[in-house]
Amino acid sequence: GDYNGNLRPQVHYSPPTGFMNDPNGMFVDDTGLYHLYYQYNPTDTVAGNVHWGHATSRDLYTWENQRIAIFPGAPGEQIFSGSAVVDPNNTSGFFPNQTNGVVAFYTLLNPNGVQTQDVAYSTDGGYAFTKYSGNPVLDANSTQFRDPKVIWHTETGSWIMVTAFAQEYTISIWTSPNLREWTFASNFSHHGLLGLQYECPNLVQIPMNGSDDPMYILYISINPGAPLGGSVGQYFPGHFNGTHFTPVDSAARIADFGKDNYAGQFFYGVPGTQHQISIAWASNWQYTNLVPTASEGWRSAMSAPRRNYLANVTDRIPYQLISEPYEVQSMFSEELAFNDSLANGSVFVDYSVLQSGALYFEANVTGLTETSLTGTLNFTLSSVISGEVLRGGTTIGGDTWLDRGKTSGFDNVYFTDKFSVTGLYDGAGEWRISGIIDRTIIELFVNGGEQSATSIFFPSSPLDTMILRAGGIDGSATVSVGVWGLRSGWL
Ligand code: FRU
């Protein structure tokens, strides 16, 4: 693949050529190497002919493309979304002489349209896979039964799979001692936003800030039918006893306030209890087959890796999924601007000489009290050549917004402009906005990931200047801002 094109993200994964959608099979191996598989059409820049593409990374920003991991067999087959686990104790029987065997679970789209859950295993650490001779491992004779995600449940000593009966709005939970034979345990049906269908469920144990309560979230993607149109991810915090998931309440919590964050998946095998790590597909089914990157021979990128945990930001919305960039500082190449006593004013950055074209910025107000929650932090990115701009900002203690409408490289009725979210001030005296800007993707974070937005945008000439502005901030508060260049993971 050629990663030089003006539209190519430099710190986000995108396929060498062809079309990509959902992340699949994500796991971290015993050497700390992260494996990302993905829905991949290697022969065209539109969705279809799906294989599992594969890439690996040690830092989750610098990726190495690997050979295609799973191929369709008979004509008309496709390898749909799924997950992978490491089976160190050889519960599956596939790995008599090793502790690093990898088992992948995917949906086989059969030529007759039936979707079954199938298994493939790898004895070389996740590069080459052999399809299990006993496939399928689950067959409900349904054309809408897909996206298996498997985890290990320590308390019951059992493997757990979640699948979607997509158009019945039902997530089914299955258990297995050996990754091959699966027993139905329970259904989780008709919760939250329904849309046309449920897809890509994830069940994952996740730490809750300030609590030892062993929380889980059930993450469900829906498409179409998102509040902003097209596809979106929602999640349910709750408890899981090995067979049943019980949500804490009936609220539908949206994972991202942009329009380009879908089919998110959590890595299997993240050590420790501090956080989980996820990656989502940074696109939307409404327009993904039409975006202009096909001129460079590829379509779709992944989101940045996110560090995830739960927190009660306010009593009004408990159990918020925090989602912040995972160790993005490891990609900093140079400081482009820094001012830790900006007060009301602005900084200007010309990054036209930055080869990666990728930035990270932060603006932070501290020393706030309930009576000094005033003012705004705004940013404008622009192209000196074309005058196109991308803008966003936040009101201290209030709303955060993003507007991609003044970039002109893509025109589509569903490619809507403006996104916003209502703020949740947690009383901690601080209000912060930060973001990654990577040529054609922006990810915006409020208060270190209490809220986040993923948005793709397509300028006709590269954006190359940034203005960060603080206005109306109370004199008793302190404003600090910084902008850093990010080094390319590709060039
Ligand atoms: C979600 C999805 C999955 C399916 C895959 C096919 O984006 O529709 O439900 O397995 O994409 O590529």
Residues whose N, C-alpha, C, O or C-beta is under 5 A from the ligand:
A	BS01	FRU	D22 Q39 V50 F80 S81 R146 D147 E199 C200 A263
